[in-house]
Amino acid sequence: MKVPKRLQPLVDDGMIDEVMAQLMSGKEAQVYVVRCGDSLRCAKVFKEASKRSFKQAVQYQEGRKMRNSRRARAMSKKTRYGQKEQEQAWLSAEVDALYRLAAAGVRVPEPFGFVDGVLLMELVADEDGYAAPRLDDVTLTAEQASEYHDQVMGDVVRMLCAGLVHGDLSEFNVLLDPDGPVIIDLPQAVDAAGNNNAAMMLQRDVDNMRAYFGRFAPELLTTDYGREIWALYEAGELHPEITLTGLFEQDASSVDVADLMAVIEDVREEEAERMAPAWEE
């Protein structure tokens, strides 16, 4: 096929030998199958900010650490340079997440490089060598659904142990290769410790997976892995090899209202004394 304009620099530099076909076009990017030497890989071409339909970038970027203080200051402003730096940080987030999660044992595509808004990475393939299907495109047995759900929950745990929450996990961004699910699409991955929305996003990710796999294995619909995982994380008890139960018991212990009101009143009195003019002492 004709080489897309955004991929031409990678062809010119010898990183890509041939563009084979367009694999998909989504809200964030277009993905192409490319040949690099004897290997088939994916080239993910991120769309410009003005052409993307993903509108919640600020919510996802909260808590991301910026190594360069000049860039961080620029990103906090609305200048053209600041917007450019913010866009670059958003695009490089997926690359950083892929390397971080691969090192943590999460099943994600192997990244090979990131140039001018193009991410070159492993082509996740089926047993015949073709691009692996998304979960949304397959029909599972109850046994497969239960097995794959366990694998995804294990990866969710490993992601959280690595400090990240996917933030947009669903059957549309999980591929299925011969060894099971492979998680993709990570530009919106959030910092678990630094983002106030992390708990909500993890719960949503897990609920999405429960709803999908529950179509084939209805017993999964009664599980509560999301709150279990987050409670273990907050308690400092989460580790990659932990055995989950899918159960969560809400703390139902009663609150001593009288004691709570006494504490509030003490705080009010201390604040009143602190704010009192010096001549009243």
C-alpha positions as CSV (number, residue, x, y, z in Angstrom):
1,M,0.0,0.0,0.0
2,K,1.0,3.6,-0.3
3,V,3.1,4.8,2.6
4,P,1.1,7.2,4.9
5,K,2.7,10.6,5.3
6,R,3.4,10.1,9.0
7,L,5.2,6.8,8.4
8,Q,7.4,8.1,5.6
9,P,10.2,9.4,8.0
10,L,10.5,5.9,9.5
11,V,10.7,4.3,6.0
12,D,13.4,6.9,5.0
13,D,15.4,6.1,8.2
14,G,15.2,2.3,7.6
15,M,13.1,1.6,10.7
16,I,10.3,0.3,8.4
17,D,10.9,-1.6,5.2
18,E,7.3,-1.8,4.0
19,V,3.8,-0.8,5.0
20,M,1.6,-3.9,4.5
21,A,-1.9,-2.8,5.5
22,Q,-4.0,-0.6,7.8
23,L,-5.1,-2.7,10.8
24,M,-7.5,-0.3,12.5
25,S,-8.5,3.3,13.0
26,G,-9.7,4.4,16.4
27,K,-10.4,7.5,18.5
28,E,-6.7,8.0,19.4
29,A,-4.7,6.5,16.5
30,Q,-4.4,4.6,13.3
31,V,-2.5,1.3,13.4
32,Y,-0.7,-0.2,10.5
33,V,1.0,-3.6,9.9
34,V,4.5,-3.0,8.8
35,R,7.5,-5.1,7.8
36,C,10.8,-4.5,9.6
37,G,13.4,-6.9,8.1
38,D,12.0,-10.4,8.4
39,S,9.5,-9.4,11.2
40,L,5.9,-8.0,11.0
41,R,5.2,-5.3,13.5
42,C,2.6,-2.6,14.3
43,A,3.0,1.1,13.7
44,K,0.6,3.1,15.8
45,V,0.2,6.6,14.5
46,F,-1.3,8.9,17.1
47,K,-3.7,11.5,15.9
48,E,-3.1,15.2,16.6
49,A,-4.8,16.5,19.7
50,S,-7.3,18.5,17.6
51,K,-8.4,15.3,15.8
52,R,-8.7,13.0,18.8
53,S,-12.1,12.3,20.4
54,F,-10.7,11.3,23.8
55,K,-11.7,14.4,25.8
56,Q,-10.7,13.6,29.4
57,A,-6.9,14.1,29.1
58,V,-6.7,16.3,32.2
59,Q,-8.4,13.7,34.4
60,Y,-5.9,11.0,33.2
61,Q,-2.8,13.2,33.4
62,E,-3.2,14.1,37.1
63,G,-0.3,12.7,39.1
64,R,2.1,12.1,36.2
65,K,5.6,13.1,37.1
66,M,7.6,15.3,34.8
67,R,11.4,14.9,35.0
68,N,12.1,18.2,33.3
69,S,11.1,21.2,35.5
70,R,11.1,23.6,32.5
71,R,8.7,21.3,30.6
72,A,6.5,21.0,33.7
73,R,6.3,24.8,34.1
74,A,5.5,25.1,30.4
75,M,2.8,22.5,30.5
76,S,1.1,24.4,33.3
77,K,0.7,27.4,31.0
78,K,-1.4,27.8,27.8
79,T,1.4,28.9,25.6
80,R,2.0,27.2,22.2
81,Y,5.2,25.7,23.6
82,G,3.4,24.5,26.7
83,Q,0.6,22.9,24.7
84,K,3.2,21.2,22.5
85,E,5.0,19.8,25.5
86,Q,1.8,18.6,27.0
87,E,0.9,16.8,23.8
88,Q,4.3,15.2,23.7
89,A,4.0,14.0,27.3
90,W,0.6,12.5,26.5
91,L,1.9,10.6,23.5
92,S,5.0,9.3,25.3
93,A,2.9,8.0,28.2
94,E,2.0,4.8,26.3
95,V,5.6,4.1,25.5
96,D,6.7,4.6,29.2
97,A,3.8,2.4,30.4
98,L,4.6,-0.4,27.9
99,Y,8.2,-0.6,29.1
100,R,7.2,-0.4,32.7
101,L,4.5,-3.0,32.5
102,A,6.5,-5.4,30.3
103,A,9.2,-5.3,33.0
104,A,6.6,-6.1,35.6
105,G,5.4,-9.2,33.8
106,V,2.2,-7.7,32.4
107,R,1.2,-9.1,29.0
108,V,1.5,-6.1,26.7
109,P,2.9,-5.6,23.2
110,E,6.7,-5.2,23.2
111,P,7.7,-1.7,22.2
112,F,10.5,-1.1,19.7
113,G,10.6,2.7,19.5
114,F,8.8,6.0,19.4
115,V,9.5,8.5,16.7
116,D,7.5,11.7,15.8
117,G,4.2,10.4,17.3
118,V,4.6,6.9,15.9
119,L,4.9,3.9,18.2
120,L,6.6,0.9,16.7
121,M,5.7,-2.3,18.6
122,E,5.1,-6.0,18.5
123,L,2.3,-7.3,16.3
124,V,0.2,-9.5,18.6
125,A,-0.7,-12.5,16.4
126,D,-2.9,-15.5,16.4
127,E,-1.7,-19.0,15.8
128,D,-1.7,-18.5,12.0
129,G,0.4,-15.3,12.2
130,Y,-2.4,-12.9,11.5
131,A,-3.3,-10.0,13.8
132,A,-4.9,-11.3,17.0
133,P,-8.6,-10.6,17.5
134,R,-10.0,-8.3,20.2
135,L,-12.0,-10.0,23.0
136,D,-15.1,-8.3,21.5
137,D,-14.6,-10.3,18.3
138,V,-14.5,-13.8,19.9
139,T,-17.0,-16.2,21.5
140,L,-15.7,-18.1,24.6
141,T,-16.7,-21.1,26.5
142,A,-17.4,-20.7,30.2
143,E,-14.1,-22.4,31.0
144,Q,-12.2,-20.1,28.7
145,A,-14.0,-17.0,30.1
146,S,-13.1,-18.0,33.7
147,E,-9.5,-18.7,32.8
148,Y,-9.0,-15.5,30.8
149,H,-10.7,-13.4,33.5
150,D,-8.2,-14.8,36.0
151,Q,-5.3,-13.9,33.7
152,V,-6.6,-10.3,33.2
153,M,-7.2,-9.9,37.0
154,G,-3.6,-11.0,37.5
155,D,-2.4,-8.4,35.0
156,V,-4.5,-5.7,36.7
157,V,-2.8,-6.6,40.0
158,R,0.7,-6.6,38.4
159,M,-0.1,-3.2,36.8
160,L,-1.2,-1.8,40.2
161,C,1.9,-3.2,41.9
162,A,3.9,-1.3,39.2
163,G,2.0,1.9,40.1
164,L,-0.4,2.1,37.2
165,V,-4.1,1.7,36.4
166,H,-5.1,1.2,32.8
167,G,-8.0,3.6,33.0
168,D,-9.8,2.5,29.9
169,L,-9.8,-1.3,30.1
170,S,-12.5,-3.1,28.2
171,E,-13.0,-6.0,25.7
172,F,-12.1,-3.5,23.0
173,N,-8.5,-3.1,24.1
174,V,-7.6,-6.6,25.0
175,L,-6.3,-8.9,22.3
176,L,-6.4,-12.7,22.4
177,D,-3.3,-14.6,21.2
178,P,-2.7,-18.3,21.7
179,D,-1.4,-17.8,25.2
180,G,-4.4,-15.7,26.3
181,P,-5.2,-12.0,26.8
182,V,-2.8,-9.2,25.9
183,I,-3.6,-5.7,27.1
184,I,-3.2,-2.8,24.7
185,D,-4.0,1.0,24.4
186,L,-2.2,2.6,27.3
187,P,-1.8,6.4,26.6
188,Q,-4.3,7.1,29.3
189,A,-2.7,4.9,32.0
190,V,-2.8,6.7,35.3
191,D,-0.5,6.9,38.3
192,A,-2.2,4.9,41.0
193,A,-0.7,6.9,43.9
194,G,-0.9,10.4,42.4
195,N,-4.2,10.4,40.7
196,N,-7.4,11.0,42.8
197,N,-9.4,9.1,40.2
198,A,-7.3,6.0,40.3
199,A,-9.6,3.9,42.6
200,M,-12.6,4.8,40.5
201,M,-10.8,4.0,37.2
202,L,-9.5,0.6,38.5
203,Q,-13.1,-0.2,39.7
204,R,-14.4,0.7,36.3
205,D,-11.7,-1.4,34.5
206,V,-12.5,-4.4,36.6
207,D,-16.2,-4.0,36.3
208,N,-15.9,-3.8,32.5
209,M,-14.0,-7.1,32.5
210,R,-16.5,-8.7,34.8
211,A,-19.4,-7.7,32.6
212,Y,-17.7,-9.0,29.4
213,F,-16.5,-12.4,30.8
214,G,-19.7,-12.7,32.7
215,R,-21.6,-13.1,29.4
216,F,-20.0,-16.5,29.1
217,A,-19.4,-17.4,32.8
218,P,-22.3,-15.9,34.7
219,E,-20.8,-16.8,38.1
220,L,-18.3,-14.0,37.6
221,L,-21.1,-11.4,37.8
222,T,-21.3,-11.8,41.5
223,T,-17.6,-11.2,42.1
224,D,-16.1,-7.9,43.5
225,Y,-12.4,-8.0,42.5
226,G,-12.2,-4.3,42.0
227,R,-12.8,-3.3,45.6
228,E,-10.8,-6.3,46.9
229,I,-7.7,-5.3,44.8
230,W,-7.9,-1.7,45.8
231,A,-8.4,-2.5,49.5
232,L,-5.3,-4.7,49.4
233,Y,-3.4,-2.0,47.6
234,E,-4.3,0.6,50.2
235,A,-3.4,-1.7,53.0
236,G,0.0,-2.3,51.5
237,E,-0.8,-6.0,51.2
238,L,-1.0,-6.3,47.4
239,H,1.8,-8.2,45.6
240,P,2.0,-9.8,42.1
241,E,1.5,-13.4,43.3
242,I,-1.4,-12.7,45.6
243,T,-4.4,-15.1,45.4
244,L,-7.6,-13.2,45.0
245,T,-11.0,-14.4,46.2
246,G,-13.3,-12.1,44.3
247,L,-15.0,-11.3,47.6
248,F,-15.1,-8.0,49.5
249,E,-16.8,-7.2,52.8
250,Q,-17.6,-3.6,53.4
251,D,-16.6,-2.4,56.8
252,A,-19.9,-2.3,58.7
253,S,-18.6,-1.3,62.1
254,S,-20.7,1.3,63.7
255,V,-19.4,4.9,64.2
256,D,-19.4,6.4,67.6
257,V,-21.3,9.6,66.7
258,A,-20.9,11.2,70.1
259,D,-17.2,10.7,70.1
260,L,-17.0,12.1,66.5
261,M,-19.0,15.2,67.4
262,A,-16.7,15.8,70.5
263,V,-13.6,15.7,68.2
264,I,-15.3,18.2,65.8
265,E,-16.2,20.5,68.7
266,D,-12.6,20.4,70.0
267,V,-11.3,21.4,66.6
268,R,-13.7,24.3,66.4
269,E,-12.7,25.5,69.8
270,E,-9.0,25.3,68.9
271,E,-9.6,27.2,65.6
272,A,-11.6,29.9,67.5
273,E,-8.8,30.4,70.0
274,R,-6.2,30.6,67.2
275,M,-8.2,33.2,65.3
276,A,-9.0,35.3,68.4
277,P,-7.4,38.8,68.5
278,A,-4.5,39.2,70.8
279,W,-6.3,41.8,73.0
280,E,-8.8,39.2,74.0
281,E,-6.1,37.0,75.6
